[in-house]
Amino acid sequence: MEKNTLYKEFGLTFLLGGCIFLFFGWLYPFHLVYQEQYQLFLFTSDYLAETVGRPGGMVNYLGRFITQFFYFPWIGAALVALLLVFLQREMAGIMKRFRNSSVCLPLSCIPSLFYWVLLCDENMMPGGIFALLLVLAGALVYFSLPSVKVRGIYGVVMIPALYWFTGGAFLIFVGLSLCWEIQVKKESGKWVWSMLAAFLLISLLLPLAAKLWLVQYPLSKLWTGAEYYRFRHIFPNVIPLVWMMVVLIPVVSRYLPEKSAKQGGVWFTGLVVLLFGCTGYLVYTNADFRKEEVMRYDYYARHRQWSKIIAYADQKTPDAPLSVACLNLALAKEGILGERMFSYFQNGPEGLMPSFLIDFTVPMTTNEIYYHLGFINISERFVFEAMESIPDFQKSARAVKRLAEANLIMGEYAVAAKYLKILQQTWVYRKWATHALTVLGDDERIEAHPEWGMLRKYRLQQDFLFSEQEKDMMLGLLLQQDYTNRMAFDYLMAYTLLTKNLPHFQPYFRLGEPLTLQGIPKAYQEALIYIWGLTNNDPSRSIPYPISSTVKSRVEAYRKIYTTYPNPEPMLKSQFSDTYWYYYHFRK
């Protein structure tokens, strides 16, 4: 191979891998983390047998295997980049069999670039990449066999094997084999045509034969096989398009005109710029950075990185309900919810304690709030419902870990042991589960734990009816059980403020008034002076609470603007958007 060609080939590969690695590692890492939490990959023979026991099961298994490493975003980005680079190298090898020319080499990137765009959808599963890799590896072996008879025997054996391993992607192997024999080898004779007919007949019969064994599967599912998408009833139309591209690109490359050395360089560069430019546009239009932001907040909340949540919100205040809920949780954990909550956008009680949905995403995040408050039973219910709602019927490592924690805190050690022993069969959670098993049944060690001990103390131990409309009553019960639970007090106050339930604010405030001896937080001061001012002519002097001079002067300035101007909202927003008064009057 000429040096110039070698530089082009490996330069193109490094460009592809580098772009994908930086995108998923730097700009889009939390979509990878999102994938990891909705599966539970176990290193057990039962899990292997269950997964590979149907067409396409092997690529599902391989896809889940690498997904467990997405727990670490940069490792996940490296693995995705590596897989797509391998796909490009295999495509380059296929194309060389059809036409050994560096001019067409950039076309080998097209399947990898398409899959890059597809993986911007958090529900696209990585197993589809393994399907392409296995099928192309089988085709490369087929092309290397010297005798048409040997190729025929290999194909008859390989087609069923690839069908079982990859599902419908085996058709790529059939298509490439047919094109190779007809277009490249140009073999003639009864043997060749009989062989090709046998390939087609086997391809048609395989799903029908599988249906006789796997009666419970619909025939359409047996044609597609592998789980390319999280929602099993959806088979994205773009997947067959990628399969067709893999077959057609080598065929089309044979008919592209020859180029001189100079023209070839221009053609190569132009193709690279065109393909990567188009891919950049497709990535930009298909990547959902709003979801990425929500996933970032959820990731930080899951890993208790409260300072990172607040620092990120300081750069750009969140406005999605789940993001706001994670931010409020971080503020409460840092003890500054009452002081700073209105420094950020607030969208009502849904941004504090989101309502339960029959869904696999919202309850998973919301459980963090109930868990840290001390509503352990509710947290357990939310993660269990989220896990049971996962569309592809997998279990969730994140949910199983939370179920183990919840039962440890509640003293249900037999149930906790069941979940911990499951986690011991994983790679990421094995060490944590093994450690947790050592404290199983040891009340003293659990109560000395900085998190489990505190939550065991604060958890609500009396029966109550969960009500989406009476969360303030639930928080009140939690606070009355232990008046040192500062987070329950802050959430009760915040919920009352966000629902604009001012008649109950003062009675609720008195429940936790001892917690404010070091000073009343800013938002509570603003609410107290506003409520007092509704029935008193001179609230700044007569109010029986230690209100700061800053809050007193600001409420007077706010009142003056509010009562003087016919449309005061723009002026008040510019000066008082960080106050409860502005939220009360202008936020729905």
ZAMARGU-4260 file (C-alpha; in steps of 0.2 Angstrom, whole numbers, plus 5000, padded with zeros to 4 digits):
<rodrens>
0) 5000/5000/5000 | 5007/5017/4995 | 5011/5029/5009 | 4999/5042/5003 | 4985/5029/5003
5) 4990/5023/5020 | 4990/5041/5027 | 4973/5044/5020 | 4965/5028/5026 | 4971/5029/5044
10) 4969/5048/5044 | 4951/5045/5040 | 4948/5032/5053 | 4956/5043/5067 | 4945/5058/5061
15) 4930/5047/5062 | 4934/5040/5079 | 4940/5056/5086 | 4924/5066/5081 | 4913/5052/5089
20) 4923/5051/5105 | 4923/5070/5108 | 4904/5071/5104 | 4898/5057/5116 | 4912/5061/5129
25) 4910/5080/5129 | 4894/5086/5122 | 4882/5071/5124 | 4889/5060/5139 | 4873/5059/5149
30) 4863/5050/5135 | 4875/5036/5137 | 4873/5036/5156 | 4854/5036/5153 | 4856/5019/5143
35) 4865/5011/5157 | 4852/5013/5171 | 4839/5005/5161 | 4847/4988/5160 | 4854/4975/5173
40) 4868/4965/5164 | 4872/4949/5174 | 4887/4938/5173 | 4877/4922/5175 | 4873/4907/5163
45) 4854/4910/5165 | 4855/4928/5159 | 4866/4922/5144 | 4854/4908/5140 | 4838/4919/5142
50) 4846/4933/5131 | 4853/4923/5117 | 4839/4910/5116 | 4830/4919/5101 | 4835/4927/5084
55) 4846/4942/5086 | 4849/4938/5105 | 4868/4937/5103 | 4869/4955/5097 | 4857/4960/5111
60) 4869/4952/5123 | 4884/4960/5116 | 4875/4977/5116 | 4870/4976/5134 | 4888/4970/5139
65) 4895/4986/5133 | 4881/4997/5139 | 4885/4992/5157 | 4902/5002/5155 | 4892/5018/5150
70) 4891/5020/5169 | 4907/5029/5166 | 4903/5042/5152 | 4921/5044/5145 | 4923/5025/5144
75) 4906/5024/5136 | 4911/5037/5123 | 4927/5027/5119 | 4918/5011/5117 | 4905/5019/5105
80) 4919/5027/5095 | 4929/5011/5094 | 4914/5001/5088 | 4910/5013/5074 | 4928/5014/5069
85) 4928/4994/5068 | 4912/4996/5057 | 4921/5008/5046 | 4936/4997/5044 | 4926/4982/5040
90) 4917/4992/5027 | 4933/4998/5020 | 4939/4980/5018 | 4922/4975/5010 | 4924/4989/4997
95) 4942/4984/4993 | 4936/4967/4988 | 4924/4976/4976 | 4936/4989/4970 | 4954/4993/4977
100) 4954/5012/4976 | 4957/5025/4989 | 4946/5037/4980 | 4930/5029/4986 | 4937/5026/5004
105) 4927/5040/5012 | 4911/5031/5007 | 4916/5017/5020 | 4911/5030/5034 | 4893/5031/5029
110) 4886/5017/5040 | 4896/5023/5055 | 4891/5041/5052 | 4873/5035/5051 | 4874/5026/5067
115) 4881/5041/5075 | 4866/5050/5071 | 4854/5036/5076 | 4863/5035/5093 | 4858/5053/5097
120) 4841/5045/5101 | 4842/5038/5119 | 4831/5024/5114 | 4842/5017/5100 | 4851/5002/5106
125) 4869/4998/5103 | 4866/4980/5098 | 4862/4985/5080 | 4881/4990/5078 | 4886/4972/5083
130) 4874/4965/5070 | 4883/4975/5057 | 4900/4970/5063 | 4896/4951/5064 | 4888/4951/5047
135) 4902/4961/5038 | 4915/4949/5047 | 4906/4934/5040 | 4906/4942/5022 | 4924/4946/5023
140) 4928/4928/5027 | 4916/4923/5013 | 4926/4934/5000 | 4943/4926/5006 | 4937/4908/5001
145) 4945/4903/4984 | 4933/4890/4978 | 4915/4893/4974 | 4910/4876/4981 | 4918/4880/4997
150) 4909/4897/4997 | 4893/4889/4994 | 4895/4877/5009 | 4901/4891/5020 | 4886/4902/5015
155) 4873/4888/5018 | 4881/4886/5036 | 4884/4904/5039 | 4867/4911/5034 | 4857/4902/5048
160) 4871/4906/5061 | 4870/4924/5057 | 4851/4924/5057 | 4852/4917/5075 | 4866/4929/5080
165) 4860/4945/5072 | 4842/4943/5067 | 4836/4952/5051 | 4854/4959/5048 | 4859/4942/5040
170) 4851/4948/5024 | 4866/4960/5022 | 4877/4944/5021 | 4865/4937/5008 | 4865/4953/4998
175) 4884/4955/4998 | 4887/4937/4993 | 4875/4938/4978 | 4883/4954/4972 | 4901/4947/4975
180) 4897/4931/4964 | 4888/4941/4950 | 4898/4957/4949 | 4915/4953/4955 | 4918/4934/4952
185) 4907/4933/4938 | 4906/4914/4940 | 4894/4904/4928 | 4887/4887/4929 | 4873/4877/4937
190) 4883/4876/4954 | 4883/4895/4956 | 4865/4898/4952 | 4860/4883/4963 | 4870/4890/4977
195) 4862/4908/4975 | 4845/4900/4974 | 4849/4890/4990 | 4854/4906/4999 | 4838/4915/4995
200) 4827/4900/4999 | 4836/4897/5016 | 4834/4916/5019 | 4815/4915/5016 | 4813/4899/5027
205) 4823/4904/5042 | 4810/4915/5050 | 4796/4903/5046 | 4806/4889/5054 | 4810/4900/5070
210) 4791/4903/5071 | 4788/4884/5073 | 4799/4884/5088 | 4796/4901/5096 | 4777/4901/5094
215) 4775/4916/5106 | 4784/4928/5094 | 4775/4937/5080 | 4782/4933/5063 | 4787/4951/5060
220) 4798/4951/5075 | 4806/4935/5070 | 4811/4944/5053 | 4819/4959/5062 | 4826/4949/5077
225) 4837/4960/5087 | 4831/4974/5098 | 4836/4989/5089 | 4825/5001/5098 | 4820/5001/5116
230) 4801/5001/5112 | 4800/4984/5105 | 4784/4987/5094 | 4794/5000/5084 | 4806/4995/5071
235) 4814/5011/5064 | 4813/5012/5045 | 4831/5019/5045 | 4838/5002/5050 | 4834/4994/5034
240) 4840/5009/5025 | 4857/5007/5033 | 4857/4988/5028 | 4854/4993/5010 | 4868/5006/5011
245) 4880/4993/5017 | 4876/4982/5002 | 4875/4996/4989 | 4890/5006/4993 | 4903/4993/4988
250) 4892/4989/4972 | 4891/5008/4967 | 4910/5011/4971 | 4914/4999/4956 | 4906/5011/4944
255) 4913/5027/4950 | 4925/5035/4937 | 4944/5033/4939 | 4954/5048/4944 | 4971/5054/4942
260) 4982/5056/4957 | 4978/5075/4958 | 4960/5073/4955 | 4959/5058/4967 | 4966/5069/4981
265) 4953/5083/4977 | 4939/5070/4976 | 4944/5062/4992 | 4945/5078/5002 | 4928/5084/4994
270) 4919/5068/4999 | 4926/5069/5017 | 4920/5087/5019 | 4903/5083/5012 | 4900/5067/5022
275) 4906/5075/5039 | 4897/5091/5035 | 4881/5083/5032 | 4883/5072/5047 | 4887/5087/5058
280) 4870/5095/5052 | 4861/5078/5055 | 4868/5076/5072 | 4864/5095/5076 | 4846/5092/5071
285) 4843/5075/5079 | 4853/5078/5095 | 4841/5083/5109 | 4851/5094/5120 | 4836/5099/5131
290) 4835/5080/5136 | 4853/5080/5138 | 4852/5094/5151 | 4838/5084/5161 | 4849/5069/5160
295) 4863/5079/5167 | 4853/5085/5182 | 4847/5067/5185 | 4864/5060/5184 | 4871/5073/5197
300) 4856/5069/5208 | 4858/5051/5207 | 4876/5052/5212 | 4873/5066/5226 | 4883/5079/5217
305) 4873/5093/5224 | 4887/5107/5221 | 4888/5102/5203 | 4869/5104/5201 | 4869/5121/5208
310) 4885/5127/5198 | 4877/5121/5182 | 4861/5130/5186 | 4871/5146/5190 | 4877/5145/5172
315) 4859/5143/5165 | 4844/5142/5175 | 4834/5126/5171 | 4816/5127/5166 | 4811/5108/5163
320) 4801/5101/5178 | 4813/5087/5182 | 4828/5098/5180 | 4820/5111/5192 | 4816/5097/5204
325) 4834/5091/5204 | 4840/5108/5207 | 4828/5111/5222 | 4833/5094/5229 | 4851/5100/5228
330) 4847/5117/5236 | 4838/5108/5250 | 4853/5095/5253 | 4865/5110/5254 | 4853/5119/5266
335) 4849/5134/5255 | 4832/5130/5248 | 4823/5144/5257 | 4837/5156/5254 | 4840/5154/5235
340) 4825/5145/5227 | 4818/5160/5219 | 4835/5165/5212 | 4830/5152/5199 | 4815/5149/5188
345) 4801/5140/5197 | 4787/5132/5188 | 4776/5127/5203 | 4775/5112/5213 | 4779/5100/5199
350) 4796/5108/5200 | 4797/5102/5218 | 4789/5086/5219 | 4783/5080/5202 | 4767/5070/5201
355) 4768/5051/5198 | 4767/5045/5180 | 4765/5027/5174 | 4782/5029/5165 | 4800/5023/5166
360) 4809/5040/5167 | 4800/5053/5178 | 4797/5041/5193 | 4815/5036/5192 | 4821/5054/5195
365) 4807/5058/5207 | 4811/5044/5219 | 4827/5053/5223 | 4817/5067/5231 | 4806/5055/5242
370) 4821/5045/5246 | 4831/5060/5253 | 4816/5067/5262 | 4813/5050/5271 | 4798/5044/5262
375) 4806/5027/5259 | 4791/5017/5255 | 4786/5030/5242 | 4803/5030/5235 | 4803/5011/5234
380) 4786/5011/5225 | 4792/5024/5212 | 4807/5015/5207 | 4798/4998/5206 | 4785/5006/5195
385) 4798/5014/5184 | 4807/4997/5182 | 4791/4988/5178 | 4787/5001/5165 | 4803/4999/5155
390) 4797/4996/5137 | 4809/4982/5132 | 4805/4973/5149 | 4823/4974/5156 | 4827/4977/5174
395) 4836/4992/5180 | 4852/4992/5190 | 4848/5009/5197 | 4831/5003/5203 | 4838/4987/5210
400) 4851/4997/5220 | 4838/5009/5227 | 4827/4994/5232 | 4841/4987/5241 | 4845/5003/5250
405) 4826/5006/5254 | 4825/4988/5262 | 4841/4991/5272 | 4834/5007/5279 | 4818/4999/5284
410) 4826/4984/5292 | 4819/4972/5279 | 4835/4962/5278 | 4829/4947/5269 | 4822/4957/5255
415) 4838/4968/5254 | 4849/4952/5253 | 4839/4946/5238 | 4843/4963/5229 | 4861/4964/5234
420) 4865/4946/5228 | 4858/4951/5211 | 4869/4966/5211 | 4884/4955/5215 | 4882/4947/5198
425) 4885/4964/5190 | 4902/4972/5186 | 4898/4990/5191 | 4889/4987/5207 | 4897/4971/5213
430) 4909/4980/5225 | 4895/4991/5233 | 4883/4976/5235 | 4897/4966/5243 | 4900/4980/5256
435) 4882/4982/5259 | 4880/4963/5263 | 4893/4965/5277 | 4881/4977/5286 | 4866/4967/5283
440) 4857/4964/5300 | 4869/4975/5309 | 4858/4989/5316 | 4872/4998/5324 | 4882/5000/5308
445) 4867/5005/5298 | 4862/5018/5310 | 4880/5025/5311 | 4880/5026/5292 | 4879/5045/5287
450) 4865/5042/5275 | 4856/5026/5280 | 4856/5031/5298 | 4849/5048/5295 | 4835/5041/5284
455) 4831/5027/5296 | 4829/5041/5309 | 4818/5052/5298 | 4808/5040/5288 | 4789/5041/5291
460) 4784/5026/5301 | 4765/5028/5302 | 4753/5023/5289 | 4746/5037/5278 | 4737/5038/5261
465) 4748/5045/5247 | 4739/5059/5239 | 4746/5070/5225 | 4734/5084/5230 | 4739/5084/5249
470) 4758/5083/5248 | 4759/5097/5261 | 4750/5086/5274 | 4762/5072/5270 | 4777/5083/5273
475) 4768/5090/5289 | 4767/5072/5296 | 4785/5069/5292 | 4790/5085/5301 | 4779/5081/5316
480) 4788/5064/5318 | 4805/5073/5320 | 4806/5092/5321 | 4825/5091/5317 | 4821/5086/5299
485) 4826/5102/5291 | 4824/5095/5273 | 4806/5091/5277 | 4803/5108/5284 | 4811/5117/5269
490) 4800/5106/5257 | 4784/5110/5267 | 4788/5128/5266 | 4793/5128/5248 | 4777/5117/5243
495) 4766/5130/5252 | 4775/5145/5243 | 4774/5137/5226 | 4756/5132/5227 | 4753/5150/5234
500) 4744/5143/5249 | 4747/5158/5260 | 4734/5155/5273 | 4743/5139/5278 | 4761/5147/5277
505) 4762/5154/5295 | 4754/5139/5304 | 4767/5128/5294 | 4781/5140/5298 | 4778/5138/5317
510) 4780/5119/5316 | 4798/5122/5311 | 4802/5139/5319 | 4815/5132/5330 | 4825/5127/5315
515) 4826/5146/5310 | 4834/5152/5326 | 4850/5155/5316 | 4840/5166/5304 | 4825/5165/5293
520) 4829/5161/5275 | 4826/5175/5262 | 4810/5167/5254 | 4802/5164/5270 | 4805/5182/5276
525) 4797/5188/5259 | 4782/5178/5262 | 4780/5183/5280 | 4781/5201/5277 | 4769/5200/5262
530) 4756/5190/5272 | 4758/5202/5287 | 4756/5217/5275 | 4739/5211/5269 | 4731/5215/5286
535) 4743/5228/5294 | 4746/5246/5287 | 4764/5247/5293 | 4771/5229/5291 | 4789/5234/5291
540) 4788/5240/5309 | 4775/5229/5317 | 4779/5212/5310 | 4784/5200/5324 | 4798/5191/5315
545) 4816/5196/5312 | 4815/5202/5294 | 4831/5210/5287 | 4832/5228/5282 | 4836/5223/5264
550) 4819/5213/5263 | 4810/5227/5271 | 4817/5240/5259 | 4814/5229/5244 | 4796/5225/5248
555) 4792/5244/5250 | 4800/5247/5233 | 4791/5232/5225 | 4774/5238/5232 | 4777/5256/5225
560) 4780/5250/5208 | 4766/5237/5209 | 4753/5250/5214 | 4759/5264/5203 | 4761/5257/5186
565) 4747/5250/5175 | 4758/5237/5168 | 4772/5234/5182 | 4777/5216/5176 | 4792/5221/5165
570) 4799/5233/5178 | 4797/5221/5192 | 4804/5207/5182 | 4820/5216/5179 | 4822/5221/5198
575) 4813/5208/5208 | 4812/5192/5198 | 4822/5183/5212 | 4808/5187/5225 | 4793/5177/5231
580) 4782/5192/5227 | 4786/5191/5209 | 4783/5173/5208 | 4766/5175/5218 | 4760/5189/5206
585) 4766/5183/5189 | 4770/5165/5189 | 4756/5153/5185
</rodrens>
